[in-house]
Amino acid sequence: MDAETRREIVIEMLQERGEVTVADLSERTAVSQMTIRRDLEALENEGVLRRVHGGAIDLASRGYAAPFSVRAKRGLEAKASIGRAVADMIVERETVILDVGSTTLAVAKALNNRRNLTVLTPSLQIANVLAKHRGIRLMVTGGTVTAGELSLVGDMAEQAFSRLRFDTFVMGIGGVSIDSGCTEYSLEDARVKRAALACVRRCIVVADSTKLGKVTFAQICPLERVDVLVTDSGATKEYLAALEAEHVEVVVA
């Protein structure tokens, strides 16, 4: 088993339990405890966990997301399916705001053969993908670049939306719940998202099933502002039904 697969297992077990032991991980992955300790050290350096005697604990909280480098490796198949489903909802000559995040990055990759689209993004990760495609007129908000995430935040990012009107906002989120609506880890990112929402006709939220029922630090908007939510097959039927009862169109990719 390679290091990347082992570290994915560590992250999955942390999400389930909140803490892991070196012994359990060694048995689960069939490698030595020394190898597991090196994996835990690498993940600690990425800000995913904190090592403690005999194992590690999860650092996830409502106010702090896992680093982009870690999130980008999680749920790749689910995110790719979501990306393709959203791309199918976007038609020629549409004007689109494509938000920051690993799931919206999958949407950008799924737009690779499109023509006559205008896309505005506050993500340098997404701009790098879309800049390669001649059929897409690409715009970037400007603003202050965040480390790791490479998102653009601050007054310049927010003001980029004020004189423009778009058809669709594809929004990434930290969590979505019936009571709290759409939430995000970062106050600055949430402000940019609210500015984007103010200038669009349609809001498509992309959220893999791990984000359903989750509440993070900063509220973006109530559920009534969401037109469509696209998730993956890991979502429970009960929670999807609860979202639909709030008049949100749900698409399972």
C-alpha positions as CSV (number, residue, x, y, z in Angstrom):
1,M,0.0,0.0,0.0
2,D,1.5,3.4,-1.0
3,A,1.9,6.4,1.3
4,E,-1.0,8.4,-0.3
5,T,-3.5,5.5,0.2
6,R,-2.4,5.0,3.8
7,R,-2.8,8.7,4.6
8,E,-6.2,8.7,3.1
9,I,-7.1,5.9,5.4
10,V,-5.7,7.9,8.4
11,I,-7.9,10.9,7.4
12,E,-11.0,8.7,7.0
13,M,-10.5,7.1,10.4
14,L,-9.9,10.5,12.0
15,Q,-13.2,11.8,10.5
16,E,-15.1,8.8,11.9
17,R,-13.5,8.6,15.3
18,G,-11.8,11.9,16.0
19,E,-8.6,10.1,17.1
20,V,-6.5,7.1,15.9
21,T,-3.8,4.9,17.4
22,V,-0.6,3.8,15.7
23,A,-1.3,0.2,16.5
24,D,-4.8,0.3,14.9
25,L,-3.4,2.0,11.8
26,S,-0.5,-0.4,11.5
27,E,-3.0,-3.3,11.6
28,R,-5.4,-1.7,9.2
29,T,-2.7,-0.9,6.6
30,A,-0.4,-3.9,7.1
31,V,2.7,-1.8,7.5
32,S,5.1,-1.2,10.4
33,Q,4.3,1.2,13.3
34,M,7.4,3.2,12.3
35,T,5.9,3.7,8.8
36,I,2.7,4.9,10.4
37,R,4.6,7.3,12.6
38,R,6.2,8.9,9.5
39,D,2.7,9.2,7.9
40,L,1.4,10.9,11.0
41,E,4.3,13.3,11.0
42,A,3.7,14.2,7.3
43,L,0.0,14.8,8.0
44,E,0.8,16.9,11.1
45,N,3.1,19.1,8.9
46,E,0.1,19.6,6.6
47,G,-2.1,20.7,9.5
48,V,-4.4,17.7,9.3
49,L,-3.8,16.3,12.8
50,R,-1.9,16.6,16.0
51,R,0.3,13.7,17.1
52,V,-0.2,12.5,20.7
53,H,1.3,9.6,22.6
54,G,0.5,6.4,20.7
55,G,-1.5,8.0,17.9
56,A,-3.1,11.3,16.7
57,I,-6.2,13.5,17.1
58,D,-8.2,15.3,14.5
59,L,-7.7,19.1,14.2
60,A,-10.9,19.7,12.3
61,S,-13.3,22.3,13.8
62,R,-16.0,24.6,12.6
63,G,-13.5,27.4,12.1
64,Y,-10.7,25.6,10.3
65,A,-10.8,23.5,7.2
66,A,-8.3,20.8,6.3
67,P,-5.6,22.2,3.9
68,F,-6.5,22.3,0.2
69,S,-3.7,19.8,-0.6
70,V,-5.4,17.3,1.7
71,R,-9.0,18.0,0.6
72,A,-8.0,17.8,-3.1
73,K,-7.1,14.1,-2.5
74,R,-10.4,13.2,-0.8
75,G,-13.4,11.7,-2.6
76,L,-12.0,12.1,-6.0
77,E,-14.5,9.9,-7.7
78,A,-17.5,11.6,-6.0
79,K,-16.2,15.1,-6.9
80,A,-15.5,14.1,-10.5
81,S,-19.1,12.9,-10.8
82,I,-20.4,16.1,-9.2
83,G,-18.3,18.1,-11.6
84,R,-19.7,16.4,-14.7
85,A,-23.2,16.7,-13.5
86,V,-22.8,20.5,-12.9
87,A,-21.1,20.9,-16.3
88,D,-24.1,19.4,-17.9
89,M,-26.3,22.1,-16.4
90,I,-24.3,24.9,-17.9
91,V,-25.2,25.8,-21.5
92,E,-23.4,27.7,-24.3
93,R,-23.2,31.5,-23.9
94,E,-24.0,31.2,-20.2
95,T,-22.2,33.6,-17.7
96,V,-20.9,31.7,-14.7
97,I,-19.2,32.4,-11.4
98,L,-17.1,29.4,-10.4
99,D,-16.3,29.4,-6.7
100,V,-13.2,28.3,-4.8
101,G,-12.7,24.7,-3.6
102,S,-11.8,21.2,-4.5
103,T,-15.3,20.3,-5.7
104,T,-15.6,23.4,-7.9
105,L,-12.2,22.6,-9.3
106,A,-13.7,19.3,-10.5
107,V,-16.4,21.4,-12.2
108,A,-13.7,23.5,-14.0
109,K,-12.1,20.3,-15.2
110,A,-15.4,19.0,-16.6
111,L,-15.8,22.2,-18.6
112,N,-12.7,21.5,-20.7
113,N,-14.5,21.1,-24.1
114,R,-17.0,24.0,-23.7
115,R,-17.2,27.0,-26.0
116,N,-18.7,30.4,-25.7
117,L,-18.8,30.5,-21.9
118,T,-17.9,33.5,-19.7
119,V,-16.5,32.4,-16.3
120,L,-15.5,34.6,-13.4
121,T,-13.6,33.0,-10.5
122,P,-11.9,34.0,-7.2
123,S,-9.7,30.9,-7.4
124,L,-6.2,30.9,-8.9
125,Q,-6.4,27.0,-8.9
126,I,-9.5,27.2,-11.2
127,A,-8.1,30.0,-13.3
128,N,-5.0,27.9,-14.1
129,V,-7.3,25.1,-15.4
130,L,-9.6,27.3,-17.4
131,A,-6.9,29.5,-18.9
132,K,-5.9,26.6,-21.2
133,H,-9.3,26.5,-23.0
134,R,-9.9,29.0,-25.8
135,G,-13.7,28.5,-25.8
136,I,-13.9,30.1,-22.3
137,R,-13.7,33.8,-21.7
138,L,-12.0,33.8,-18.3
139,M,-12.1,36.6,-15.7
140,V,-10.5,36.6,-12.3
141,T,-11.8,38.8,-9.4
142,G,-8.5,40.2,-8.0
143,G,-7.9,40.5,-4.3
144,T,-5.5,39.1,-1.7
145,V,-4.3,35.6,-2.3
146,T,-4.7,33.1,0.5
147,A,-1.9,30.6,1.1
148,G,-2.5,27.0,0.1
149,E,-6.1,27.6,-1.0
150,L,-5.0,30.2,-3.6
151,S,-8.4,31.9,-3.3
152,L,-8.8,35.6,-3.7
153,V,-10.4,37.5,-0.8
154,G,-10.9,41.0,0.5
155,D,-12.5,44.2,-0.8
156,M,-11.1,43.9,-4.3
157,A,-12.6,40.4,-4.6
158,E,-16.0,41.4,-3.3
159,Q,-16.2,44.6,-5.5
160,A,-15.5,42.6,-8.6
161,F,-19.1,41.4,-8.6
162,S,-20.7,44.8,-8.0
163,R,-21.0,46.0,-11.6
164,L,-21.7,42.6,-13.2
165,R,-24.6,40.3,-13.5
166,F,-24.3,36.6,-14.1
167,D,-26.6,33.7,-14.9
168,T,-25.2,31.1,-12.5
169,F,-23.1,30.8,-9.3
170,V,-21.5,27.4,-8.7
171,M,-20.8,27.7,-5.0
172,G,-18.6,25.5,-2.8
173,I,-19.3,25.3,0.9
174,G,-18.0,24.0,4.2
175,G,-21.3,22.6,5.2
176,V,-25.0,22.7,4.6
177,S,-27.8,22.0,7.1
178,I,-31.5,22.4,7.3
179,D,-31.4,25.0,10.1
180,S,-28.2,26.9,9.4
181,G,-28.2,26.8,5.6
182,C,-24.9,27.1,3.8
183,T,-21.8,27.8,5.9
184,E,-18.1,28.2,5.4
185,Y,-15.0,27.9,7.5
186,S,-13.5,31.3,6.6
187,L,-15.2,34.7,7.2
188,E,-13.4,36.2,4.3
189,D,-14.5,33.4,1.9
190,A,-18.1,33.7,3.1
191,R,-18.1,37.4,2.4
192,V,-16.9,36.8,-1.2
193,K,-19.6,34.2,-1.7
194,R,-22.3,36.5,-0.4
195,A,-21.1,39.2,-2.9
196,A,-21.3,36.7,-5.7
197,L,-24.8,35.6,-4.7
198,A,-26.0,39.2,-5.0
199,C,-25.4,39.3,-8.7
200,V,-26.7,35.9,-10.0
201,R,-30.1,34.5,-11.1
202,R,-29.3,30.8,-10.1
203,C,-27.2,29.3,-7.3
204,I,-25.9,25.7,-7.7
205,V,-24.3,24.4,-4.5
206,V,-21.8,21.6,-4.9
207,A,-21.3,19.5,-1.8
208,D,-20.1,15.9,-1.4
209,S,-22.1,13.8,1.0
210,T,-19.7,14.4,3.9
211,K,-20.9,18.1,4.0
212,L,-24.6,17.4,4.4
213,G,-25.8,18.1,7.9
214,K,-22.5,19.8,8.7
215,V,-22.3,23.4,10.2
216,T,-19.1,25.4,9.9
217,F,-18.1,28.8,11.2
218,A,-19.5,31.6,9.0
219,Q,-23.0,31.6,7.5
220,I,-23.2,32.3,3.8
221,C,-27.0,32.1,3.1
222,P,-30.2,30.3,4.1
223,L,-31.4,27.3,2.1
224,E,-34.0,29.4,0.4
225,R,-31.2,31.1,-1.6
226,V,-30.1,27.7,-3.1
227,D,-31.8,26.6,-6.3
228,V,-30.0,23.3,-6.9
229,L,-27.7,21.2,-4.7
230,V,-25.5,18.6,-6.4
231,T,-24.1,15.8,-4.2
232,D,-23.0,12.2,-4.5
233,S,-24.5,8.8,-3.9
234,G,-23.2,8.7,-0.3
235,A,-26.0,11.0,0.8
236,T,-28.8,9.4,2.8
237,K,-32.3,9.4,1.3
238,E,-33.7,10.9,4.5
239,Y,-31.5,14.0,4.4
240,L,-32.1,14.5,0.7
241,A,-35.8,14.4,1.3
242,A,-35.4,17.0,4.1
243,L,-33.6,19.3,1.7
244,E,-36.3,18.8,-1.0
245,A,-38.9,19.7,1.6
246,E,-37.2,23.1,1.9
247,H,-37.8,23.5,-1.9
248,V,-34.2,22.8,-2.9
249,E,-33.8,20.8,-6.1
250,V,-31.4,17.9,-5.3
251,V,-29.3,16.2,-7.9
252,V,-27.4,13.0,-7.0
253,A,-24.4,12.5,-9.3
